[in-house]
């Protein structure tokens, strides 16, 4: 039974990763104040601190975790 659950979890993680990657790779103008991942407005406080920010804090955190996992660094 555990093998079935493990395989289901791996398949779900793989599917989620592909969806996120496809979403992140879509073409968008940069610096428009809209998160390139969730399409929500990036808070002005974030843009003031990081004028070139392409993602809101939540999406940037997810992106960095995904990249860390991809390169083998886990926090």
PDB file of N, CA, C and O in Angstrom, chain B, residues numbered from 101:
ATOM      1  N   UNK B 101       0.821  -1.195   0.000  1.00  0.00           N
ATOM      2  CA  UNK B 101       0.000   0.000   0.000  1.00  0.00           C
ATOM      3  C   UNK B 101       0.861   1.254   0.000  1.00  0.00           C
ATOM      4  O   UNK B 101       0.535   2.230  -0.675  1.00  0.00           O
ATOM      5  N   UNK B 102       1.950   1.236   0.745  1.00  0.00           N
ATOM      6  CA  UNK B 102       2.825   2.397   0.814  1.00  0.00           C
ATOM      7  C   UNK B 102       3.389   2.740  -0.561  1.00  0.00           C
ATOM      8  O   UNK B 102       3.522   3.916  -0.899  1.00  0.00           O
ATOM      9  N   UNK B 103       3.721   1.725  -1.356  1.00  0.00           N
ATOM     10  CA  UNK B 103       4.248   1.979  -2.699  1.00  0.00           C
ATOM     11  C   UNK B 103       3.251   2.738  -3.551  1.00  0.00           C
ATOM     12  O   UNK B 103       3.646   3.628  -4.305  1.00  0.00           O
ATOM     13  N   UNK B 104       1.977   2.416  -3.455  1.00  0.00           N
ATOM     14  CA  UNK B 104       0.948   3.112  -4.221  1.00  0.00           C
ATOM     15  C   UNK B 104       0.866   4.579  -3.797  1.00  0.00           C
ATOM     16  O   UNK B 104       0.735   5.471  -4.635  1.00  0.00           O
ATOM     17  N   UNK B 105       0.943   4.810  -2.511  1.00  0.00           N
ATOM     18  CA  UNK B 105       0.881   6.181  -1.995  1.00  0.00           C
ATOM     19  C   UNK B 105       2.122   6.954  -2.435  1.00  0.00           C
ATOM     20  O   UNK B 105       2.018   8.100  -2.871  1.00  0.00           O
ATOM     21  N   UNK B 106       3.294   6.328  -2.322  1.00  0.00           N
ATOM     22  CA  UNK B 106       4.526   6.979  -2.742  1.00  0.00           C
ATOM     23  C   UNK B 106       4.469   7.349  -4.217  1.00  0.00           C
ATOM     24  O   UNK B 106       4.842   8.460  -4.594  1.00  0.00           O
ATOM     25  N   UNK B 107       4.010   6.434  -5.044  1.00  0.00           N
ATOM     26  CA  UNK B 107       3.919   6.709  -6.479  1.00  0.00           C
ATOM     27  C   UNK B 107       2.916   7.820  -6.767  1.00  0.00           C
ATOM     28  O   UNK B 107       3.149   8.663  -7.633  1.00  0.00           O
ATOM     29  N   UNK B 108       1.814   7.821  -6.049  1.00  0.00           N
ATOM     30  CA  UNK B 108       0.807   8.864  -6.242  1.00  0.00           C
ATOM     31  C   UNK B 108       1.362  10.229  -5.835  1.00  0.00           C
ATOM     32  O   UNK B 108       1.124  11.229  -6.513  1.00  0.00           O
ATOM     33  N   UNK B 109       2.095  10.267  -4.738  1.00  0.00           N
ATOM     34  CA  UNK B 109       2.687  11.524  -4.294  1.00  0.00           C
ATOM     35  C   UNK B 109       3.735  12.018  -5.283  1.00  0.00           C
ATOM     36  O   UNK B 109       3.798  13.213  -5.570  1.00  0.00           O
ATOM     37  N   UNK B 110       4.549  11.121  -5.802  1.00  0.00           N
ATOM     38  CA  UNK B 110       5.554  11.502  -6.800  1.00  0.00           C
ATOM     39  C   UNK B 110       4.897  12.007  -8.071  1.00  0.00           C
ATOM     40  O   UNK B 110       5.340  12.999  -8.650  1.00  0.00           O
ATOM     41  N   UNK B 111       3.848  11.334  -8.507  1.00  0.00           N
ATOM     42  CA  UNK B 111       3.140  11.764  -9.712  1.00  0.00           C
ATOM     43  C   UNK B 111       2.511  13.136  -9.501  1.00  0.00           C
ATOM     44  O   UNK B 111       2.552  13.979 -10.397  1.00  0.00           O
ATOM     45  N   UNK B 112       1.936  13.366  -8.340  1.00  0.00           N
ATOM     46  CA  UNK B 112       1.326  14.656  -8.034  1.00  0.00           C
ATOM     47  C   UNK B 112       2.384  15.760  -7.999  1.00  0.00           C
ATOM     48  O   UNK B 112       2.167  16.842  -8.544  1.00  0.00           O
ATOM     49  N   UNK B 113       3.514  15.495  -7.367  1.00  0.00           N
ATOM     50  CA  UNK B 113       4.596  16.479  -7.302  1.00  0.00           C
ATOM     51  C   UNK B 113       5.134  16.784  -8.699  1.00  0.00           C
ATOM     52  O   UNK B 113       5.428  17.936  -9.020  1.00  0.00           O
ATOM     53  N   UNK B 114       5.259  15.763  -9.514  1.00  0.00           N
ATOM     54  CA  UNK B 114       5.740  15.955 -10.883  1.00  0.00           C
ATOM     55  C   UNK B 114       4.764  16.802 -11.686  1.00  0.00           C
ATOM     56  O   UNK B 114       5.175  17.719 -12.397  1.00  0.00           O
ATOM     57  N   UNK B 115       3.490  16.504 -11.577  1.00  0.00           N
ATOM     58  CA  UNK B 115       2.460  17.257 -12.293  1.00  0.00           C
ATOM     59  C   UNK B 115       2.446  18.714 -11.831  1.00  0.00           C
ATOM     60  O   UNK B 115       2.366  19.629 -12.651  1.00  0.00           O
ATOM     61  N   UNK B 116       2.524  18.921 -10.531  1.00  0.00           N
ATOM     62  CA  UNK B 116       2.539  20.274  -9.990  1.00  0.00           C
ATOM     63  C   UNK B 116       3.767  21.032 -10.489  1.00  0.00           C
ATOM     64  O   UNK B 116       3.666  22.200 -10.866  1.00  0.00           O
ATOM     65  N   UNK B 117       4.908  20.380 -10.493  1.00  0.00           N
ATOM     66  CA  UNK B 117       6.138  21.002 -10.992  1.00  0.00           C
ATOM     67  C   UNK B 117       6.036  21.403 -12.446  1.00  0.00           C
ATOM     68  O   UNK B 117       6.498  22.479 -12.824  1.00  0.00           O
ATOM     69  N   UNK B 118       5.435  20.553 -13.271  1.00  0.00           N
ATOM     70  CA  UNK B 118       5.268  20.874 -14.698  1.00  0.00           C
ATOM     71  C   UNK B 118       4.321  22.055 -14.880  1.00  0.00           C
ATOM     72  O   UNK B 118       4.561  22.913 -15.729  1.00  0.00           O
ATOM     73  N   UNK B 119       3.264  22.109 -14.105  1.00  0.00           N
ATOM     74  CA  UNK B 119       2.318  23.223 -14.194  1.00  0.00           C
ATOM     75  C   UNK B 119       2.995  24.530 -13.797  1.00  0.00           C
ATOM     76  O   UNK B 119       2.846  25.545 -14.477  1.00  0.00           O
ATOM     77  N   UNK B 120       3.729  24.500 -12.711  1.00  0.00           N
ATOM     78  CA  UNK B 120       4.431  25.697 -12.249  1.00  0.00           C
ATOM     79  C   UNK B 120       5.460  26.149 -13.276  1.00  0.00           C
ATOM     80  O   UNK B 120       5.553  27.335 -13.591  1.00  0.00           O
ATOM     81  N   UNK B 121       6.223  25.213 -13.788  1.00  0.00           N
ATOM     82  CA  UNK B 121       7.249  25.555 -14.772  1.00  0.00           C
ATOM     83  C   UNK B 121       6.640  26.149 -16.039  1.00  0.00           C
ATOM     84  O   UNK B 121       7.151  27.141 -16.559  1.00  0.00           O
ATOM     85  N   UNK B 122       5.582  25.574 -16.531  1.00  0.00           N
ATOM     86  CA  UNK B 122       4.922  26.104 -17.726  1.00  0.00           C
ATOM     87  C   UNK B 122       4.404  27.508 -17.469  1.00  0.00           C
ATOM     88  O   UNK B 122       4.502  28.385 -18.328  1.00  0.00           O
ATOM     89  N   UNK B 123       3.857  27.711 -16.294  1.00  0.00           N
ATOM     90  CA  UNK B 123       3.324  29.024 -15.942  1.00  0.00           C
ATOM     91  C   UNK B 123       4.449  30.049 -15.839  1.00  0.00           C
ATOM     92  O   UNK B 123       4.295  31.188 -16.281  1.00  0.00           O
ATOM     93  N   UNK B 124       5.565  29.654 -15.264  1.00  0.00           N
ATOM     94  CA  UNK B 124       6.689  30.574 -15.099  1.00  0.00           C
ATOM     95  C   UNK B 124       7.375  30.903 -16.423  1.00  0.00           C
ATOM     96  O   UNK B 124       7.979  31.966 -16.560  1.00  0.00           O
ATOM     97  N   UNK B 125       7.287  30.010 -17.383  1.00  0.00           N
ATOM     98  CA  UNK B 125       7.979  30.210 -18.661  1.00  0.00           C
ATOM     99  C   UNK B 125       7.150  30.971 -19.690  1.00  0.00           C
ATOM    100  O   UNK B 125       7.626  31.222 -20.797  1.00  0.00           O
ATOM    101  N   UNK B 126       5.936  31.336 -19.347  1.00  0.00           N
ATOM    102  CA  UNK B 126       5.122  32.065 -20.310  1.00  0.00           C
ATOM    103  C   UNK B 126       5.663  33.487 -20.489  1.00  0.00           C
ATOM    104  O   UNK B 126       6.268  34.060 -19.582  1.00  0.00           O
ATOM    105  N   UNK B 127       5.434  34.024 -21.653  1.00  0.00           N
ATOM    106  CA  UNK B 127       5.937  35.359 -21.970  1.00  0.00           C
ATOM    107  C   UNK B 127       5.095  36.429 -21.276  1.00  0.00           C
ATOM    108  O   UNK B 127       3.865  36.398 -21.330  1.00  0.00           O
ATOM    109  N   UNK B 128       5.761  37.357 -20.636  1.00  0.00           N
ATOM    110  CA  UNK B 128       5.097  38.494 -19.984  1.00  0.00           C
ATOM    111  C   UNK B 128       6.046  39.679 -20.012  1.00  0.00           C
ATOM    112  O   UNK B 128       7.262  39.497 -19.958  1.00  0.00           O
ATOM    113  N   UNK B 129       5.519  40.871 -20.094  1.00  0.00           N
ATOM    114  CA  UNK B 129       6.395  42.036 -19.941  1.00  0.00           C
ATOM    115  C   UNK B 129       6.885  42.102 -18.493  1.00  0.00           C
ATOM    116  O   UNK B 129       6.136  41.786 -17.569  1.00  0.00           O
ATOM    117  N   UNK B 130       8.116  42.503 -18.299  1.00  0.00           N
ATOM    118  CA  UNK B 130       8.668  42.572 -16.944  1.00  0.00           C
ATOM    119  C   UNK B 130       8.549  43.988 -16.401  1.00  0.00           C
ATOM    120  O   UNK B 130       8.565  44.961 -17.154  1.00  0.00           O
ATOM    121  N   UNK B 131       8.434  44.084 -15.123  1.00  0.00           N
ATOM    122  CA  UNK B 131       8.402  45.379 -14.474  1.00  0.00           C
ATOM    123  C   UNK B 131       7.054  46.078 -14.554  1.00  0.00           C
ATOM    124  O   UNK B 131       6.980  47.299 -14.411  1.00  0.00           O
ATOM    125  N   UNK B 132       6.000  45.326 -14.779  1.00  0.00           N
ATOM    126  CA  UNK B 132       4.679  45.954 -14.884  1.00  0.00           C
ATOM    127  C   UNK B 132       3.942  45.992 -13.555  1.00  0.00           C
ATOM    128  O   UNK B 132       2.795  46.435 -13.499  1.00  0.00           O
ATOM    129  N   UNK B 133       4.590  45.531 -12.473  1.00  0.00           N
ATOM    130  CA  UNK B 133       3.968  45.555 -11.160  1.00  0.00           C
ATOM    131  C   UNK B 133       2.989  44.420 -10.912  1.00  0.00           C
ATOM    132  O   UNK B 133       2.299  44.399  -9.892  1.00  0.00           O
ATOM    133  N   UNK B 134       2.927  43.476 -11.845  1.00  0.00           N
ATOM    134  CA  UNK B 134       2.052  42.316 -11.723  1.00  0.00           C
ATOM    135  C   UNK B 134       2.930  41.074 -11.600  1.00  0.00           C
ATOM    136  O   UNK B 134       3.869  40.893 -12.375  1.00  0.00           O
ATOM    137  N   UNK B 135       2.629  40.234 -10.640  1.00  0.00           N
ATOM    138  CA  UNK B 135       3.394  39.002 -10.428  1.00  0.00           C
ATOM    139  C   UNK B 135       3.311  38.124 -11.675  1.00  0.00           C
ATOM    140  O   UNK B 135       2.221  37.866 -12.186  1.00  0.00           O
ATOM    141  N   UNK B 136       4.454  37.670 -12.159  1.00  0.00           N
ATOM    142  CA  UNK B 136       4.484  36.858 -13.368  1.00  0.00           C
ATOM    143  C   UNK B 136       3.974  35.441 -13.130  1.00  0.00           C
ATOM    144  O   UNK B 136       3.787  34.689 -14.086  1.00  0.00           O
ATOM    145  N   UNK B 137       3.748  35.066 -11.881  1.00  0.00           N
ATOM    146  CA  UNK B 137       3.254  33.726 -11.581  1.00  0.00           C
ATOM    147  C   UNK B 137       1.761  33.706 -11.260  1.00  0.00           C
ATOM    148  O   UNK B 137       1.019  32.887 -11.803  1.00  0.00           O
ATOM    149  N   UNK B 138       1.322  34.597 -10.385  1.00  0.00           N
ATOM    150  CA  UNK B 138      -0.078  34.546  -9.940  1.00  0.00           C
ATOM    151  C   UNK B 138      -0.948  35.650 -10.539  1.00  0.00           C
ATOM    152  O   UNK B 138      -2.161  35.666 -10.326  1.00  0.00           O
ATOM    153  N   UNK B 139      -0.346  36.559 -11.276  1.00  0.00           N
ATOM    154  CA  UNK B 139      -1.065  37.667 -11.923  1.00  0.00           C
ATOM    155  C   UNK B 139      -1.721  38.639 -10.945  1.00  0.00           C
ATOM    156  O   UNK B 139      -2.615  39.392 -11.329  1.00  0.00           O
ATOM    157  N   UNK B 140      -1.291  38.630  -9.702  1.00  0.00           N
ATOM    158  CA  UNK B 140      -1.776  39.594  -8.716  1.00  0.00           C
ATOM    159  C   UNK B 140      -0.804  40.771  -8.685  1.00  0.00           C
ATOM    160  O   UNK B 140       0.357  40.642  -9.072  1.00  0.00           O
ATOM    161  N   UNK B 141      -1.290  41.910  -8.223  1.00  0.00           N
ATOM    162  CA  UNK B 141      -0.437  43.089  -8.103  1.00  0.00           C
ATOM    163  C   UNK B 141       0.649  42.838  -7.058  1.00  0.00           C
ATOM    164  O   UNK B 141       0.389  42.289  -5.987  1.00  0.00           O
ATOM    165  N   UNK B 142       1.863  43.251  -7.394  1.00  0.00           N
ATOM    166  CA  UNK B 142       2.975  43.144  -6.442  1.00  0.00           C
ATOM    167  C   UNK B 142       2.846  44.339  -5.497  1.00  0.00           C
ATOM    168  O   UNK B 142       2.733  45.476  -5.956  1.00  0.00           O
ATOM    169  N   UNK B 143       2.862  44.096  -4.183  1.00  0.00           N
ATOM    170  CA  UNK B 143       2.705  45.206  -3.227  1.00  0.00           C
ATOM    171  C   UNK B 143       3.738  46.313  -3.460  1.00  0.00           C
ATOM    172  O   UNK B 143       4.894  46.040  -3.784  1.00  0.00           O
ATOM    173  N   UNK B 144       3.308  47.548  -3.292  1.00  0.00           N
ATOM    174  CA  UNK B 144       4.208  48.682  -3.517  1.00  0.00           C
ATOM    175  C   UNK B 144       5.413  48.647  -2.585  1.00  0.00           C
ATOM    176  O   UNK B 144       6.494  49.113  -2.945  1.00  0.00           O
ATOM    177  N   UNK B 145       5.229  48.098  -1.396  1.00  0.00           N
ATOM    178  CA  UNK B 145       6.365  47.998  -0.470  1.00  0.00           C
ATOM    179  C   UNK B 145       7.441  47.071  -1.027  1.00  0.00           C
ATOM    180  O   UNK B 145       8.632  47.327  -0.856  1.00  0.00           O
ATOM    181  N   UNK B 146       7.022  45.995  -1.695  1.00  0.00           N
ATOM    182  CA  UNK B 146       7.995  45.090  -2.322  1.00  0.00           C
ATOM    183  C   UNK B 146       8.677  45.786  -3.491  1.00  0.00           C
ATOM    184  O   UNK B 146       9.895  45.690  -3.648  1.00  0.00           O
ATOM    185  N   UNK B 147       7.904  46.481  -4.308  1.00  0.00           N
ATOM    186  CA  UNK B 147       8.487  47.176  -5.456  1.00  0.00           C
ATOM    187  C   UNK B 147       9.427  48.296  -5.016  1.00  0.00           C
ATOM    188  O   UNK B 147      10.413  48.584  -5.694  1.00  0.00           O
ATOM    189  N   UNK B 148       9.118  48.931  -3.873  1.00  0.00           N
ATOM    190  CA  UNK B 148      10.006  49.972  -3.349  1.00  0.00           C
ATOM    191  C   UNK B 148      11.339  49.363  -2.913  1.00  0.00           C
ATOM    192  O   UNK B 148      12.398  49.954  -3.126  1.00  0.00           O
ATOM    193  N   UNK B 149      11.278  48.179  -2.303  1.00  0.00           N
ATOM    194  CA  UNK B 149      12.488  47.510  -1.831  1.00  0.00           C
ATOM    195  C   UNK B 149      13.240  46.827  -2.972  1.00  0.00           C
ATOM    196  O   UNK B 149      14.469  46.759  -2.959  1.00  0.00           O
ATOM    197  N   UNK B 150      12.500  46.325  -3.957  1.00  0.00           N
ATOM    198  CA  UNK B 150      13.082  45.582  -5.083  1.00  0.00           C
ATOM    199  C   UNK B 150      12.365  46.041  -6.360  1.00  0.00           C
ATOM    200  O   UNK B 150      11.441  45.374  -6.826  1.00  0.00           O
ATOM    201  N   UNK B 151      12.793  47.185  -6.926  1.00  0.00           N
ATOM    202  CA  UNK B 151      12.074  47.768  -8.064  1.00  0.00           C
ATOM    203  C   UNK B 151      11.908  46.829  -9.269  1.00  0.00           C
ATOM    204  O   UNK B 151      10.931  46.962 -10.006  1.00  0.00           O
ATOM    205  N   UNK B 152      12.800  45.919  -9.481  1.00  0.00           N
ATOM    206  CA  UNK B 152      12.703  45.012 -10.620  1.00  0.00           C
ATOM    207  C   UNK B 152      11.990  43.711 -10.304  1.00  0.00           C
ATOM    208  O   UNK B 152      12.046  42.769 -11.094  1.00  0.00           O
ATOM    209  N   UNK B 153      11.318  43.643  -9.162  1.00  0.00           N
ATOM    210  CA  UNK B 153      10.660  42.398  -8.743  1.00  0.00           C
ATOM    211  C   UNK B 153       9.641  41.958  -9.788  1.00  0.00           C
ATOM    212  O   UNK B 153       8.811  42.744 -10.245  1.00  0.00           O
ATOM    213  N   UNK B 154       9.727  40.691 -10.150  1.00  0.00           N
ATOM    214  CA  UNK B 154       8.801  40.103 -11.113  1.00  0.00           C
ATOM    215  C   UNK B 154       7.743  39.248 -10.429  1.00  0.00           C
ATOM    216  O   UNK B 154       6.751  38.865 -11.049  1.00  0.00           O
ATOM    217  N   UNK B 155       7.958  38.945  -9.130  1.00  0.00           N
ATOM    218  CA  UNK B 155       7.042  38.083  -8.389  1.00  0.00           C
ATOM    219  C   UNK B 155       6.701  38.710  -7.046  1.00  0.00           C
ATOM    220  O   UNK B 155       7.499  39.448  -6.468  1.00  0.00           O
ATOM    221  N   UNK B 156       5.498  38.406  -6.557  1.00  0.00           N
ATOM    222  CA  UNK B 156       5.142  38.788  -5.199  1.00  0.00           C
ATOM    223  C   UNK B 156       5.966  37.934  -4.230  1.00  0.00           C
ATOM    224  O   UNK B 156       6.616  36.972  -4.641  1.00  0.00           O
ATOM    225  N   UNK B 157       5.935  38.282  -2.977  1.00  0.00           N
ATOM    226  CA  UNK B 157       6.747  37.564  -1.974  1.00  0.00           C
ATOM    227  C   UNK B 157       6.415  36.070  -1.953  1.00  0.00           C
ATOM    228  O   UNK B 157       7.320  35.235  -1.936  1.00  0.00           O
ATOM    229  N   UNK B 158       5.127  35.732  -1.955  1.00  0.00           N
ATOM    230  CA  UNK B 158       4.724  34.330  -1.866  1.00  0.00           C
ATOM    231  C   UNK B 158       5.239  33.533  -3.060  1.00  0.00           C
ATOM    232  O   UNK B 158       5.792  32.446  -2.893  1.00  0.00           O
ATOM    233  N   UNK B 159       5.057  34.074  -4.269  1.00  0.00           N
ATOM    234  CA  UNK B 159       5.504  33.362  -5.475  1.00  0.00           C
ATOM    235  C   UNK B 159       7.024  33.309  -5.557  1.00  0.00           C
ATOM    236  O   UNK B 159       7.585  32.316  -6.020  1.00  0.00           O
ATOM    237  N   UNK B 160       7.693  34.364  -5.114  1.00  0.00           N
ATOM    238  CA  UNK B 160       9.157  34.360  -5.123  1.00  0.00           C
ATOM    239  C   UNK B 160       9.690  33.298  -4.174  1.00  0.00           C
ATOM    240  O   UNK B 160      10.667  32.616  -4.482  1.00  0.00           O
ATOM    241  N   UNK B 161       9.049  33.161  -3.022  1.00  0.00           N
ATOM    242  CA  UNK B 161       9.452  32.128  -2.065  1.00  0.00           C
ATOM    243  C   UNK B 161       9.289  30.745  -2.673  1.00  0.00           C
ATOM    244  O   UNK B 161      10.189  29.911  -2.565  1.00  0.00           O
ATOM    245  N   UNK B 162       8.151  30.492  -3.310  1.00  0.00           N
ATOM    246  CA  UNK B 162       7.927  29.198  -3.968  1.00  0.00           C
ATOM    247  C   UNK B 162       8.944  28.961  -5.080  1.00  0.00           C
ATOM    248  O   UNK B 162       9.463  27.856  -5.232  1.00  0.00           O
ATOM    249  N   UNK B 163       9.221  29.999  -5.847  1.00  0.00           N
ATOM    250  CA  UNK B 163      10.184  29.895  -6.943  1.00  0.00           C
ATOM    251  C   UNK B 163      11.569  29.535  -6.408  1.00  0.00           C
ATOM    252  O   UNK B 163      12.236  28.656  -6.954  1.00  0.00           O
ATOM    253  N   UNK B 164      12.000  30.204  -5.351  1.00  0.00           N
ATOM    254  CA  UNK B 164      13.314  29.946  -4.774  1.00  0.00           C
ATOM    255  C   UNK B 164      13.398  28.540  -4.191  1.00  0.00           C
ATOM    256  O   UNK B 164      14.435  27.888  -4.311  1.00  0.00           O
ATOM    257  N   UNK B 165      12.334  28.065  -3.567  1.00  0.00           N
ATOM    258  CA  UNK B 165      12.325  26.698  -3.039  1.00  0.00           C
ATOM    259  C   UNK B 165      12.430  25.689  -4.173  1.00  0.00           C
ATOM    260  O   UNK B 165      13.165  24.707  -4.075  1.00  0.00           O
ATOM    261  N   UNK B 166      11.692  25.938  -5.247  1.00  0.00           N
ATOM    262  CA  UNK B 166      11.735  25.038  -6.406  1.00  0.00           C
ATOM    263  C   UNK B 166      13.141  25.011  -7.007  1.00  0.00           C
ATOM    264  O   UNK B 166      13.663  23.945  -7.335  1.00  0.00           O
ATOM    265  N   UNK B 167      13.740  26.176  -7.146  1.00  0.00           N
ATOM    266  CA  UNK B 167      15.092  26.251  -7.697  1.00  0.00           C
ATOM    267  C   UNK B 167      16.099  25.571  -6.771  1.00  0.00           C
ATOM    268  O   UNK B 167      17.008  24.888  -7.243  1.00  0.00           O
ATOM    269  N   UNK B 168      15.949  25.750  -5.481  1.00  0.00           N
ATOM    270  CA  UNK B 168      16.849  25.116  -4.527  1.00  0.00           C
ATOM    271  C   UNK B 168      16.741  23.599  -4.617  1.00  0.00           C
ATOM    272  O   UNK B 168      17.747  22.893  -4.541  1.00  0.00           O
ATOM    273  N   UNK B 169      15.536  23.109  -4.777  1.00  0.00           N
ATOM    274  CA  UNK B 169      15.326  21.665  -4.913  1.00  0.00           C
ATOM    275  C   UNK B 169      15.919  21.170  -6.225  1.00  0.00           C
ATOM    276  O   UNK B 169      16.537  20.107  -6.278  1.00  0.00           O
ATOM    277  N   UNK B 170      15.724  21.958  -7.288  1.00  0.00           N
ATOM    278  CA  UNK B 170      16.215  21.572  -8.613  1.00  0.00           C
ATOM    279  C   UNK B 170      17.745  21.434  -8.614  1.00  0.00           C
ATOM    280  O   UNK B 170      18.283  20.525  -9.246  1.00  0.00           O
ATOM    281  N   UNK B 171      18.436  22.322  -7.917  1.00  0.00           N
ATOM    282  CA  UNK B 171      19.898  22.278  -7.894  1.00  0.00           C
ATOM    283  C   UNK B 171      20.440  21.456  -6.718  1.00  0.00           C
ATOM    284  O   UNK B 171      21.652  21.318  -6.557  1.00  0.00           O
ATOM    285  N   UNK B 172      19.540  20.918  -5.909  1.00  0.00           N
ATOM    286  CA  UNK B 172      19.957  20.016  -4.842  1.00  0.00           C
ATOM    287  C   UNK B 172      20.245  20.672  -3.517  1.00  0.00           C
ATOM    288  O   UNK B 172      20.880  20.062  -2.657  1.00  0.00           O
ATOM    289  N   UNK B 173      19.800  21.892  -3.325  1.00  0.00           N
ATOM    290  CA  UNK B 173      19.998  22.581  -2.049  1.00  0.00           C
ATOM    291  C   UNK B 173      18.676  22.672  -1.332  1.00  0.00           C
ATOM    292  O   UNK B 173      17.727  23.257  -1.854  1.00  0.00           O
ATOM    293  N   UNK B 174      18.595  22.101  -0.140  1.00  0.00           N
ATOM    294  CA  UNK B 174      17.344  22.100   0.622  1.00  0.00           C
ATOM    295  C   UNK B 174      17.491  22.941   1.863  1.00  0.00           C
ATOM    296  O   UNK B 174      18.477  22.819   2.590  1.00  0.00           O
ATOM    297  N   UNK B 175      16.501  23.808   2.116  1.00  0.00           N
ATOM    298  CA  UNK B 175      16.537  24.632   3.337  1.00  0.00           C
ATOM    299  C   UNK B 175      15.609  24.044   4.349  1.00  0.00           C
ATOM    300  O   UNK B 175      15.482  24.575   5.453  1.00  0.00           O
TER     301      UNK B 175
END
